[in-house]
Amino acid sequence: MYYKTIQEKINTKNYTVGIIGLGYVGLPLAIEFAESGYNVIGFDLHAGKVKQLAQGESYIIDITNQKLATVMQKEHFTPTTDFSKLSEVDAVCICVPTPLTKSQEPDMSYIIAAVTEIKRYMKPGMLITLESTTYPGTTEELIQTEIEALGYQVGEDFFLCFSPERVDPGNRTFQTKNTPKVLGGTTPNCCQLGESLYSKVIDQVYVVSSTKVAEMSKLLENTFRSINIAFINEMAMLCEALDMDIWEVVDAAATKPFGFMKFTPGPGIGGHCIPLDPMYLSWKAKGANFFSRFIELAQETNKKMPEQVIHKVSQALNTAYKSIRGSKVLVLGMAYKPDIDDVRESPALEVYDLLQKNGADVSYYDPHVRFFYNEDGAPVYSEKEARYNEYDAVVILTNHRIFNKTEIVTNANLIIDTRNMFKGEDSEKVYRIGAGLPERVTMMQ
């Protein structure tokens, strides 16, 4: 009944797209639609963010102020906190957070809240796509069931898809437009309309047979990464025990042109995906009486890495006849990966906290992260500049390109390098995760 009309509106771009959630996923997607000529209304509960966007100021590293200003000037993008404007949209993409509860179970509250708003302003022919990472079955259970209870029939009166986000903040090669997009619909009509819409703004859309397959594909991607990172983190600890250098071992193995994929160790895992997604899959598996030991073991291994960093800091300070308690320690980098300002699930947050709990006088320096909130909800601010010689130890947790390696190694008293920033650096000051102690320390012992 509505299929042909919607297809024509999509093709002619006489179509309004609503984006619920203007974060790392939603805002770049909104801008892609707006740049392609669609009218876009962006919804977010955070009034401060909406006001900032309305003033032409972006808070997402991948969206420049100029890019935002261009679509705003053309009136293709309108940010708002007013969800009644959902009555004006033809399609809506749900891009809200899906965190874990304290008991490590999926928190669906943001999706449920978004669906509640959609139901209030639902109209026939609406195309709904969920992009938030979640467990297989969510799209059907939390969206299809709810909309059909209003009297709409999926595939006829409304259309429903799942298309997992694949955002990698700060990636200069792959961004929203040129990253292949997986899409699954609840009916063939849903698939076709979803593919038609997304193909107007994404270079490649890969259609799968169902929303469950699309949901599962996202969890598989990040669980694969979680398990492999955990394995290489364990190998790093083994190499330390064997007085070897994991970084040299990995580089050697990576020369094989087939059958090996390079992963590197670090202080832990961060970002919204890798620390959380495997637990969504594990939780769903338990509901089917299936227990994945790989997922649980990987999660346990990766979560131990901040403690391994503290152990390495203790080792390094011991060589200078000092303990962590009372030592001045500077943490370099709070973001979960280089050259971005994102601290979601960053292992640096836990390392900072553990250093404090062990009695260190700890500060941090990160030009990309002006402040973060500690466990008590109080803001902790970055040092305005790094005076490396004033600290007993400097801990590299994020290897931002802005950091001057020569300046650090020249002025720091001790360096604990968790990212191999000082690869090839022959300095007695440098202690690296996954490598034995420097030769002079071994001789001292």
C-alpha positions in Angstrom: 0.0 0.0 0.0 2.7 2.5 1.0 5.8 0.8 -0.6 5.7 2.4 -4.0 5.0 5.9 -2.6 7.9 5.6 -0.2 10.3 4.3 -2.8 9.4 7.3 -5.0 9.9 9.8 -2.2 13.3 8.2 -1.3 14.4 8.4 -4.9 13.4 12.0 -5.3 14.7 12.9 -1.9 11.3 14.4 -1.0 11.8 12.6 2.3 12.5 13.6 5.9 14.8 11.5 8.0 14.8 11.6 11.8 17.9 10.6 13.8 17.4 9.8 17.5 20.7 10.2 19.3 23.3 12.7 18.1 26.4 11.1 19.4 29.4 9.4 17.6 27.0 7.4 15.5 23.9 9.6 15.0 25.5 12.9 14.2 27.8 11.7 11.3 24.9 9.7 9.9 22.6 12.8 10.1 25.2 14.9 8.3 25.6 12.3 5.5 21.9 12.3 4.9 21.8 16.1 5.0 24.8 16.5 2.6 23.0 14.2 0.2 20.0 16.5 0.0 17.6 14.9 2.5 15.8 16.9 5.1 17.1 15.7 8.5 15.8 16.3 12.0 18.1 15.2 14.7 16.7 14.4 18.2 18.7 14.4 21.4 17.7 14.8 25.1 20.9 16.8 25.9 19.8 20.4 25.5 23.4 21.6 25.7 24.5 19.5 22.7 21.5 20.6 20.6 22.2 24.2 21.4 25.9 23.8 20.4 24.9 22.2 17.1 22.4 25.0 16.4 25.2 27.4 16.8 27.3 25.5 14.3 29.7 24.0 16.7 30.4 20.3 16.5 31.5 18.1 19.4 32.3 15.1 17.3 35.8 14.8 16.1 34.8 13.4 12.6 32.4 16.4 11.9 34.0 19.7 11.3 32.3 23.0 12.2 32.5 23.9 8.5 30.7 20.7 7.4 28.0 21.3 10.1 27.6 24.9 9.1 27.1 24.0 5.5 24.1 21.7 6.1 22.7 24.1 8.6 22.9 27.0 6.2 21.1 25.0 3.5 18.5 24.1 6.2 18.9 20.4 5.6 19.7 19.6 9.3 17.7 20.7 12.3 18.8 19.5 15.8 16.1 19.5 18.5 15.0 18.2 21.9 11.4 18.3 20.8 10.3 14.8 20.0 6.9 15.9 18.8 8.7 16.7 15.6 8.8 13.0 15.0 5.4 13.5 13.4 7.2 15.3 10.6 9.6 12.5 9.6 9.2 9.7 7.1 12.0 7.5 8.4 13.7 7.3 11.7 17.1 5.9 12.6 17.6 4.9 16.3 21.3 5.6 17.3 21.1 5.6 21.1 23.5 4.1 23.6 23.2 0.4 24.7 25.4 0.1 27.8 25.6 -2.7 30.3 24.0 -2.7 33.8 26.2 -3.2 36.9 25.4 -6.9 36.7 26.8 -6.9 33.1 23.4 -7.4 31.4 22.1 -5.4 28.5 20.5 -2.0 29.3 17.7 -1.5 26.8 16.3 1.6 28.5 17.5 4.0 25.8 16.0 1.9 23.0 12.7 1.5 24.9 12.6 5.3 25.5 13.1 5.9 21.8 10.4 3.5 20.8 8.0 5.1 23.3 8.5 8.4 21.6 8.1 6.9 18.1 4.8 5.3 19.1 3.4 8.6 20.2 4.0 10.2 16.8 3.8 7.0 14.6 2.2 7.4 11.2 1.6 4.9 8.3 4.4 4.2 6.0 7.2 5.0 8.4 10.6 3.3 7.9 12.3 2.5 11.2 15.9 1.4 11.5 17.7 0.4 14.7 21.5 1.1 14.5 22.4 0.6 18.2 24.4 -2.5 18.9 22.3 -5.1 20.7 21.6 -8.8 21.0 19.9 -10.8 18.3 16.1 -10.5 18.4 16.0 -6.9 19.8 14.5 -5.4 16.7 11.6 -7.8 16.6 11.1 -8.0 20.4 11.3 -4.3 21.3 10.2 -2.5 18.1 8.1 -4.8 15.9 6.0 -6.1 18.7 5.4 -2.6 20.1 4.4 -1.0 16.8 2.2 -3.9 15.7 0.3 -3.6 19.0 -0.8 -0.2 17.7 -2.5 -1.9 14.7 0.2 -1.5 12.1 1.5 -4.5 10.0 5.2 -4.7 9.4 6.1 -4.8 5.7 2.7 -3.2 4.8 1.9 -0.2 7.1 5.4 0.3 8.4 8.9 -0.9 7.6 11.5 -2.2 10.0 15.3 -2.8 9.6 18.4 -3.3 11.7 21.7 -1.8 10.3 24.6 -1.9 12.9 26.8 1.1 13.2 30.4 0.7 12.3 31.8 4.0 13.5 35.5 4.2 14.3 36.1 7.7 15.7 39.1 9.5 14.3 39.6 7.0 11.4 40.9 9.1 8.5 40.4 6.4 5.9 37.0 4.8 6.8 34.1 7.0 7.8 30.4 6.6 7.6 30.0 7.0 3.8 32.7 4.6 2.7 32.4 1.9 5.3 30.2 -1.0 4.0 26.9 -1.1 5.8 25.1 -4.4 6.8 21.3 -4.2 6.7 18.6 -6.7 7.5 14.8 -6.2 7.3 11.9 -8.1 8.8 10.3 -8.5 5.4 11.5 -8.3 1.8 9.8 -4.9 1.4 11.6 -3.7 4.5 14.9 -4.8 3.1 14.3 -3.1 -0.2 13.3 0.2 1.2 16.1 0.2 3.8 18.7 -0.6 1.1 17.2 2.1 -1.2 17.5 4.7 1.5 20.9 3.9 2.8 22.4 3.4 -0.7 21.8 7.1 -1.3 24.3 8.0 1.3 26.5 4.9 1.9 28.8 3.6 -0.9 28.0 -0.1 -0.3 25.0 -1.7 1.5 25.3 -5.4 2.2 21.8 -6.9 2.7 21.3 -10.0 4.8 18.3 -12.3 5.3 17.0 -11.0 8.6 17.4 -8.4 11.4 18.8 -11.2 13.6 21.6 -11.9 11.2 22.5 -8.2 11.0 22.4 -7.9 14.8 24.6 -11.0 15.2 27.1 -9.8 12.6 27.9 -6.7 14.7 28.5 -8.8 17.8 30.6 -11.3 15.9 32.9 -8.5 14.6 33.6 -7.1 18.0 33.7 -10.4 19.9 36.3 -11.6 17.4 38.4 -8.5 18.2 37.9 -8.9 22.0 39.1 -12.5 21.9 42.1 -11.8 19.8 43.1 -8.8 21.9 42.8 -10.9 25.0 45.0 -13.6 23.5 47.7 -11.2 22.6 47.5 -9.6 26.0 48.1 -13.0 27.6 51.0 -13.6 25.2 52.4 -10.3 26.4 52.4 -11.5 30.0 54.0 -14.8 28.9 56.8 -12.9 27.0 57.5 -10.9 30.1 57.8 -14.1 32.2 60.1 -15.5 29.5 62.2 -12.3 29.3 61.2 -11.7 25.7 59.7 -8.8 23.8 56.1 -9.4 22.6 56.3 -6.5 20.2 59.3 -8.0 18.4 57.5 -11.4 18.3 54.3 -9.9 16.8 56.3 -7.9 14.2 58.0 -11.1 13.2 54.8 -13.1 13.0 53.2 -10.3 10.9 55.6 -10.8 8.1 53.6 -13.9 7.1 51.5 -12.8 4.2 48.6 -15.3 5.0 47.0 -16.9 8.0 48.0 -14.3 10.6 46.2 -11.1 11.6 48.2 -8.6 13.7 46.8 -7.6 17.1 48.8 -5.7 19.7 48.7 -5.7 23.5 47.8 -2.6 25.6 46.6 -1.4 29.0 43.1 -2.8 28.4 40.2 -2.3 26.0 38.1 0.8 25.5 35.4 2.4 23.4 31.7 1.6 23.3 32.0 -1.6 21.3 34.7 -4.1 22.3 34.3 -3.9 26.1 30.4 -4.2 25.8 29.3 -6.1 22.7 30.7 -9.6 23.7 28.7 -9.4 26.9 25.5 -8.9 24.9 26.3 -12.0 23.0 27.2 -14.0 26.1 23.9 -12.9 27.8 21.8 -13.9 24.9 23.7 -17.3 24.6 22.9 -18.1 28.3 19.2 -17.6 27.5 19.6 -20.5 25.0 21.4 -22.5 27.7 24.7 -22.0 25.8 27.8 -20.9 27.7 30.7 -19.3 25.7 33.9 -19.8 27.7 35.9 -17.9 25.0 33.8 -14.7 25.6 34.0 -14.9 29.4 37.7 -15.7 29.4 38.5 -12.9 27.0 36.6 -10.4 29.0 38.3 -11.5 32.2 41.8 -11.3 30.6 41.3 -7.9 29.1 39.8 -6.5 32.3 43.0 -7.5 34.2 45.3 -5.4 32.0 45.0 -2.2 34.1 46.3 -4.2 37.0 49.2 -5.4 34.9 50.0 -1.8 34.2 50.1 -1.0 37.9 52.4 -4.0 38.4 54.7 -2.6 35.7 54.7 0.8 37.3 55.7 -0.8 40.6 58.5 -2.7 39.0 59.9 0.4 37.3 59.7 2.5 40.5 61.4 -0.2 42.5 64.4 0.1 40.3 64.7 3.7 41.5 64.2 2.5 45.1 60.7 4.0 45.3 57.2 2.7 45.8 54.0 3.8 44.1 52.8 5.2 47.4 54.0 8.8 47.6 55.4 8.9 44.0 54.4 11.6 41.6 53.0 9.9 38.5 52.0 11.5 35.2 49.5 9.6 33.0 49.9 10.5 29.3 46.6 10.1 27.4 43.1 9.4 28.7 41.3 8.6 25.4 40.8 5.0 24.6 42.8 5.3 21.3 45.1 7.8 19.7 44.2 11.2 18.4 40.6 11.4 19.6 38.8 12.8 22.6 36.7 9.7 23.4 37.1 8.3 26.9 34.2 5.8 26.8 35.3 2.7 28.7 38.9 3.9 28.4 41.3 1.7 30.4 43.2 4.8 31.3 40.3 5.8 33.6 40.9 2.6 35.6 44.6 2.9 35.6 44.3 6.5 36.9 42.0 5.3 39.7 44.2 2.3 40.6 47.2 4.6 40.8 45.3 6.8 43.3 44.2 3.8 45.3 47.8 2.7 45.6 48.8 6.0 47.0 50.3 7.7 44.0 50.2 11.5 43.6 48.8 11.2 40.0 48.1 13.7 37.3 47.3 13.4 33.7 48.1 15.2 30.4 46.0 14.8 27.3 45.5 17.8 24.9 42.5 16.0 23.4 40.7 15.3 26.7 40.4 18.5 28.7 38.6 16.7 31.6 36.9 13.5 32.7 34.6 12.6 35.6 36.0 10.4 38.3 34.0 7.7 40.2 32.5 10.3 42.5 31.3 12.3 39.5 33.7 15.2 40.1 35.7 16.6 37.1 39.4 15.9 36.8 41.3 18.3 34.6 44.3 17.7 32.4 47.6 19.5 33.1 48.0 22.4 30.8 51.5 21.3 29.9 53.6 18.3 30.8 56.8 19.0 32.9 58.1 15.5 32.6 61.1 16.0 34.9 58.8 16.8 37.8 57.4 13.3 38.0 58.9 10.1 39.3 57.3 8.1 36.5 55.4 8.8 33.2 52.9 6.2 32.1 52.0 6.2 28.4 48.4 5.0 28.0 47.5 6.6 24.7 50.1 7.3 22.0 48.7 10.5 20.6 50.8 11.8 17.7 51.0 15.2 19.4 53.2 13.8 22.1 56.9 14.5 21.5 58.9 11.3 22.0 62.3 13.0 22.1 61.0 15.5 24.8 59.6 12.7 26.9 62.6 10.4 26.8 65.0 13.3 27.4 63.2 14.7 30.4 61.3 11.9 32.1 62.9 10.0 35.0 61.0 6.7 34.2 58.7 5.8 31.4 56.2 2.9 31.5 55.2 2.4 27.8 52.0 0.4 27.3 51.6 1.2 23.6 55.1 0.6 22.2 55.5 4.3 21.5 59.3 3.9 22.1 59.8 1.1 19.7 63.5 0.7 19.0 64.4 3.3 21.7 67.5 2.1 23.5 67.0 3.8 26.9 67.3 2.5 30.4 64.4 4.7 31.3 61.8 2.8 29.2 59.8 -0.1 30.6 57.3 -1.7 28.2 54.3 -3.9 28.7 55.1 -7.3 27.2 58.8 -7.0 27.5 61.4 -8.1 30.1 63.1 -5.6 32.3 66.0 -3.5 30.8 69.4 -5.2 31.0 70.7 -3.0 33.8 67.7 -3.9 36.0 68.2 -7.6 35.4 71.9 -7.2 36.4 70.9 -5.3 39.5 68.6 -8.2 40.6 
